[in-house]
Amino acid sequence: MELKRYDEIESFPFGNLEIRDMTPSVFRQAKMAEVEVPIGADNPPYAAVENEKVYVGISGDIEFKVGGENVRIRRGDVLVVNRGEQYSYHNGGYEKGRLFVIQAPA
């Protein structure tokens, strides 16, 4: 068993985002993290070559652009970005956004 306490994990900056790595030490390939997206912040276009990503909305209103299609993620929404798909996201809302992301090899 492994327990990771949220309050004991320090976040770190990643561009204009804040990342809190929640990956259990027993995971060899998959990764898990919380991403804080301040108002006005964005993640520039990117295409993961090796991983699929699952984004779960925790709070806020984050606008994703995936393969040319716009979609908004809110609390409880789940978005899967397939390996090789180009995507980006932006917080154009009125509150800090939070996402939970799981990355796994395709």
CYANA upper distance limits for C-alpha pairs under 8 A (distance plus 0.5 A):
  2 GLU  CA     24 PRO  CA      7.57
  4 LYS  CA      8 GLU  CA      8.18
  4 LYS  CA      9 ILE  CA      8.29
  4 LYS  CA     22 MET  CA      7.61
  4 LYS  CA     24 PRO  CA      7.87
  5 ARG  CA      9 ILE  CA      7.31
  6 TYR  CA     22 MET  CA      8.31
  9 ILE  CA     20 ARG  CA      7.20
  9 ILE  CA     21 ASP  CA      7.95
  9 ILE  CA     22 MET  CA      8.18
 10 GLU  CA     20 ARG  CA      6.86
 11 SER  CA     18 GLU  CA      6.61
 11 SER  CA     19 ILE  CA      5.69
 11 SER  CA     20 ARG  CA      4.80
 11 SER  CA     21 ASP  CA      7.73
 12 PHE  CA     18 GLU  CA      6.04
 12 PHE  CA     19 ILE  CA      5.83
 12 PHE  CA     20 ARG  CA      7.08
 13 PRO  CA     17 LEU  CA      6.34
 13 PRO  CA     18 GLU  CA      5.09
 13 PRO  CA     19 ILE  CA      6.73
 14 PHE  CA     18 GLU  CA      6.32
 14 PHE  CA     19 ILE  CA      7.09
 15 GLY  CA     43 ASN  CA      8.46
 16 ASN  CA     37 VAL  CA      8.14
 16 ASN  CA     38 PRO  CA      8.16
 16 ASN  CA     41 ALA  CA      6.44
 16 ASN  CA     42 ASP  CA      7.58
 16 ASN  CA     43 ASN  CA      8.43
 17 LEU  CA     35 VAL  CA      7.27
 17 LEU  CA     36 GLU  CA      6.28
 17 LEU  CA     37 VAL  CA      5.81
 17 LEU  CA     38 PRO  CA      7.39
 17 LEU  CA     41 ALA  CA      7.43
 17 LEU  CA     42 ASP  CA      8.09
 17 LEU  CA     43 ASN  CA      8.25
 18 GLU  CA     35 VAL  CA      6.25
 18 GLU  CA     36 GLU  CA      5.51
 18 GLU  CA     37 VAL  CA      7.43
 19 ILE  CA     33 ALA  CA      7.08
 19 ILE  CA     34 GLU  CA      6.30
 19 ILE  CA     35 VAL  CA      5.27
 19 ILE  CA     36 GLU  CA      6.96
 20 ARG  CA     33 ALA  CA      5.92
 20 ARG  CA     34 GLU  CA      5.58
 20 ARG  CA     35 VAL  CA      7.05
 21 ASP  CA     31 LYS  CA      8.41
 21 ASP  CA     32 MET  CA      6.76
 21 ASP  CA     33 ALA  CA      4.90
 21 ASP  CA     34 GLU  CA      7.11
 22 MET  CA     31 LYS  CA      8.14
 22 MET  CA     32 MET  CA      5.73
 22 MET  CA     33 ALA  CA      5.39
 22 MET  CA     34 GLU  CA      7.62
 23 THR  CA     27 PHE  CA      7.35
 23 THR  CA     30 ALA  CA      8.20
 23 THR  CA     31 LYS  CA      5.63
 23 THR  CA     32 MET  CA      5.22
 23 THR  CA     33 ALA  CA      7.15
 24 PRO  CA     31 LYS  CA      8.47
 27 PHE  CA     31 LYS  CA      7.65
 29 GLN  CA    104 ALA  CA      6.92
 29 GLN  CA    105 PRO  CA      7.25
 30 ALA  CA    102 ILE  CA      7.57
 30 ALA  CA    103 GLN  CA      5.92
 30 ALA  CA    104 ALA  CA      4.88
 30 ALA  CA    105 PRO  CA      7.34
 31 LYS  CA    102 ILE  CA      6.15
 31 LYS  CA    103 GLN  CA      5.57
 31 LYS  CA    104 ALA  CA      7.11
 32 MET  CA    100 PHE  CA      7.84
 32 MET  CA    101 VAL  CA      6.17
 32 MET  CA    102 ILE  CA      5.01
 32 MET  CA    103 GLN  CA      6.93
 33 ALA  CA    100 PHE  CA      6.30
 33 ALA  CA    101 VAL  CA      5.91
 33 ALA  CA    102 ILE  CA      7.21
 34 GLU  CA     98 ARG  CA      7.42
 34 GLU  CA     99 LEU  CA      6.20
 34 GLU  CA    100 PHE  CA      4.98
 34 GLU  CA    101 VAL  CA      6.78
 35 VAL  CA     98 ARG  CA      6.10
 35 VAL  CA     99 LEU  CA      5.58
 35 VAL  CA    100 PHE  CA      6.68
 35 VAL  CA    101 VAL  CA      7.84
 36 GLU  CA     96 LYS  CA      7.56
 36 GLU  CA     97 GLY  CA      6.33
 36 GLU  CA     98 ARG  CA      5.07
 36 GLU  CA     99 LEU  CA      7.07
 37 VAL  CA     41 ALA  CA      6.41
 37 VAL  CA     42 ASP  CA      7.70
 37 VAL  CA     90 HIS  CA      8.38
 37 VAL  CA     91 ASN  CA      6.93
 37 VAL  CA     96 LYS  CA      6.34
 37 VAL  CA     97 GLY  CA      5.33
 37 VAL  CA     98 ARG  CA      6.41
 37 VAL  CA     99 LEU  CA      8.33
 38 PRO  CA     91 ASN  CA      7.26
 38 PRO  CA     95 GLU  CA      7.86
 38 PRO  CA     96 LYS  CA      5.05
 38 PRO  CA     97 GLY  CA      6.67
 39 ILE  CA     91 ASN  CA      5.87
 39 ILE  CA     92 GLY  CA      6.69
 39 ILE  CA     93 GLY  CA      6.79
 39 ILE  CA     94 TYR  CA      6.93
 39 ILE  CA     95 GLU  CA      6.47
 39 ILE  CA     96 LYS  CA      5.81
 39 ILE  CA     97 GLY  CA      7.83
 40 GLY  CA     90 HIS  CA      7.33
 40 GLY  CA     91 ASN  CA      5.73
 40 GLY  CA     92 GLY  CA      5.88
 40 GLY  CA     93 GLY  CA      8.09
 41 ALA  CA     90 HIS  CA      6.36
 41 ALA  CA     91 ASN  CA      6.11
 41 ALA  CA     92 GLY  CA      8.27
 42 ASP  CA     88 SER  CA      7.99
 42 ASP  CA     89 TYR  CA      6.02
 42 ASP  CA     90 HIS  CA      4.61
 42 ASP  CA     91 ASN  CA      6.79
 43 ASN  CA     88 SER  CA      5.99
 43 ASN  CA     89 TYR  CA      5.76
 43 ASN  CA     90 HIS  CA      6.91
 44 PRO  CA     87 TYR  CA      8.47
 44 PRO  CA     88 SER  CA      5.75
 44 PRO  CA     89 TYR  CA      7.48
 45 PRO  CA     86 GLN  CA      6.86
 45 PRO  CA     87 TYR  CA      5.80
 45 PRO  CA     88 SER  CA      4.95
 45 PRO  CA     89 TYR  CA      8.35
 46 TYR  CA     86 GLN  CA      5.87
 46 TYR  CA     87 TYR  CA      6.02
 46 TYR  CA     88 SER  CA      6.85
 47 ALA  CA     83 ARG  CA      7.75
 47 ALA  CA     84 GLY  CA      5.67
 47 ALA  CA     85 GLU  CA      5.86
 47 ALA  CA     86 GLN  CA      4.79
 47 ALA  CA     87 TYR  CA      6.79
 48 ALA  CA     52 GLU  CA      7.64
 48 ALA  CA     83 ARG  CA      6.06
 48 ALA  CA     84 GLY  CA      5.86
 48 ALA  CA     85 GLU  CA      7.54
 48 ALA  CA     86 GLN  CA      8.08
 49 VAL  CA     83 ARG  CA      6.26
 49 VAL  CA     84 GLY  CA      5.66
 50 GLU  CA     83 ARG  CA      6.71
 50 GLU  CA     84 GLY  CA      8.19
 50 GLU  CA    105 PRO  CA      6.31
 50 GLU  CA    106 ALA  CA      6.89
 51 ASN  CA     82 ASN  CA      8.04
 51 ASN  CA     83 ARG  CA      5.81
 51 ASN  CA    103 GLN  CA      6.49
 51 ASN  CA    104 ALA  CA      5.74
 51 ASN  CA    105 PRO  CA      4.87
 51 ASN  CA    106 ALA  CA      5.78
 52 GLU  CA     80 VAL  CA      7.81
 52 GLU  CA     81 VAL  CA      6.37
 52 GLU  CA     82 ASN  CA      5.31
 52 GLU  CA     83 ARG  CA      5.22
 52 GLU  CA    103 GLN  CA      6.25
 52 GLU  CA    104 ALA  CA      6.02
 52 GLU  CA    105 PRO  CA      6.62
 52 GLU  CA    106 ALA  CA      6.00
 53 LYS  CA     80 VAL  CA      6.28
 53 LYS  CA     81 VAL  CA      5.64
 53 LYS  CA     82 ASN  CA      7.10
 53 LYS  CA     83 ARG  CA      8.16
 53 LYS  CA    101 VAL  CA      7.14
 53 LYS  CA    102 ILE  CA      6.14
 53 LYS  CA    103 GLN  CA      5.07
 53 LYS  CA    104 ALA  CA      7.09
 54 VAL  CA     78 VAL  CA      7.34
 54 VAL  CA     79 LEU  CA      6.18
 54 VAL  CA     80 VAL  CA      5.00
 54 VAL  CA     81 VAL  CA      6.82
 54 VAL  CA    101 VAL  CA      5.99
 54 VAL  CA    102 ILE  CA      5.66
 54 VAL  CA    103 GLN  CA      7.06
 55 TYR  CA     78 VAL  CA      6.16
 55 TYR  CA     79 LEU  CA      5.60
 55 TYR  CA     80 VAL  CA      6.89
 55 TYR  CA     81 VAL  CA      8.47
 55 TYR  CA     99 LEU  CA      6.81
 55 TYR  CA    100 PHE  CA      6.18
 55 TYR  CA    101 VAL  CA      5.04
 55 TYR  CA    102 ILE  CA      7.20
 56 VAL  CA     73 ILE  CA      8.31
 56 VAL  CA     75 ARG  CA      8.02
 56 VAL  CA     76 GLY  CA      6.78
 56 VAL  CA     77 ASP  CA      6.16
 56 VAL  CA     78 VAL  CA      5.06
 56 VAL  CA     79 LEU  CA      7.02
 56 VAL  CA     99 LEU  CA      6.06
 56 VAL  CA    100 PHE  CA      5.52
 56 VAL  CA    101 VAL  CA      6.82
 57 GLY  CA     73 ILE  CA      6.26
 57 GLY  CA     74 ARG  CA      5.55
 57 GLY  CA     75 ARG  CA      4.92
 57 GLY  CA     76 GLY  CA      5.72
 57 GLY  CA     77 ASP  CA      5.76
 57 GLY  CA     78 VAL  CA      7.06
 57 GLY  CA     98 ARG  CA      7.01
 57 GLY  CA     99 LEU  CA      5.29
 57 GLY  CA    100 PHE  CA      7.04
 58 ILE  CA     74 ARG  CA      7.48
 58 ILE  CA     75 ARG  CA      5.10
 58 ILE  CA     76 GLY  CA      6.75
 58 ILE  CA     97 GLY  CA      7.95
 58 ILE  CA     98 ARG  CA      5.71
 58 ILE  CA     99 LEU  CA      5.78
 58 ILE  CA    100 PHE  CA      7.29
 59 SER  CA     74 ARG  CA      6.74
 59 SER  CA     75 ARG  CA      5.47
 59 SER  CA     96 LYS  CA      8.07
 59 SER  CA     97 GLY  CA      5.70
 59 SER  CA     98 ARG  CA      5.59
 59 SER  CA     99 LEU  CA      7.61
 60 GLY  CA     74 ARG  CA      6.50
 60 GLY  CA     75 ARG  CA      7.43
 60 GLY  CA     91 ASN  CA      8.48
 60 GLY  CA     93 GLY  CA      7.50
 60 GLY  CA     94 TYR  CA      8.30
 60 GLY  CA     95 GLU  CA      6.29
 60 GLY  CA     96 LYS  CA      6.41
 60 GLY  CA     97 GLY  CA      4.55
 60 GLY  CA     98 ARG  CA      6.95
 61 ASP  CA     72 ARG  CA      6.97
 61 ASP  CA     73 ILE  CA      6.30
 61 ASP  CA     74 ARG  CA      5.51
 61 ASP  CA     75 ARG  CA      8.36
 61 ASP  CA     91 ASN  CA      7.05
 61 ASP  CA     92 GLY  CA      8.06
 61 ASP  CA     93 GLY  CA      6.26
 61 ASP  CA     95 GLU  CA      8.34
 61 ASP  CA     97 GLY  CA      6.75
 62 ILE  CA     72 ARG  CA      6.06
 62 ILE  CA     73 ILE  CA      5.70
 62 ILE  CA     74 ARG  CA      7.22
 62 ILE  CA     89 TYR  CA      7.16
 62 ILE  CA     90 HIS  CA      6.29
 62 ILE  CA     91 ASN  CA      5.31
 62 ILE  CA     92 GLY  CA      7.55
 62 ILE  CA     93 GLY  CA      7.73
 62 ILE  CA     97 GLY  CA      7.07
 63 GLU  CA     70 ASN  CA      7.35
 63 GLU  CA     71 VAL  CA      6.31
 63 GLU  CA     72 ARG  CA      4.90
 63 GLU  CA     73 ILE  CA      6.81
 63 GLU  CA     89 TYR  CA      5.94
 63 GLU  CA     90 HIS  CA      5.77
 63 GLU  CA     91 ASN  CA      6.75
 63 GLU  CA     92 GLY  CA      7.82
 64 PHE  CA     70 ASN  CA      6.20
 64 PHE  CA     71 VAL  CA      5.79
 64 PHE  CA     72 ARG  CA      6.53
 64 PHE  CA     73 ILE  CA      7.81
 64 PHE  CA     87 TYR  CA      7.43
 64 PHE  CA     88 SER  CA      6.19
 64 PHE  CA     89 TYR  CA      4.66
 64 PHE  CA     90 HIS  CA      7.02
 65 LYS  CA     69 GLU  CA      5.88
 65 LYS  CA     70 ASN  CA      4.96
 65 LYS  CA     71 VAL  CA      6.87
 65 LYS  CA     87 TYR  CA      5.85
 65 LYS  CA     88 SER  CA      5.84
 65 LYS  CA     89 TYR  CA      6.60
 66 VAL  CA     70 ASN  CA      7.00
 66 VAL  CA     71 VAL  CA      8.28
 66 VAL  CA     81 VAL  CA      7.86
 66 VAL  CA     85 GLU  CA      7.29
 66 VAL  CA     86 GLN  CA      6.40
 66 VAL  CA     87 TYR  CA      4.80
 66 VAL  CA     88 SER  CA      7.23
 67 GLY  CA     85 GLU  CA      6.44
 67 GLY  CA     86 GLN  CA      5.95
 67 GLY  CA     87 TYR  CA      6.78
 73 ILE  CA     77 ASP  CA      6.21
 73 ILE  CA     78 VAL  CA      7.92
 73 ILE  CA     79 LEU  CA      8.04
 81 VAL  CA     85 GLU  CA      6.98
 81 VAL  CA     87 TYR  CA      8.17
 82 ASN  CA    106 ALA  CA      8.39
 83 ARG  CA    106 ALA  CA      6.90
 91 ASN  CA     96 LYS  CA      8.13
 91 ASN  CA     97 GLY  CA      7.29
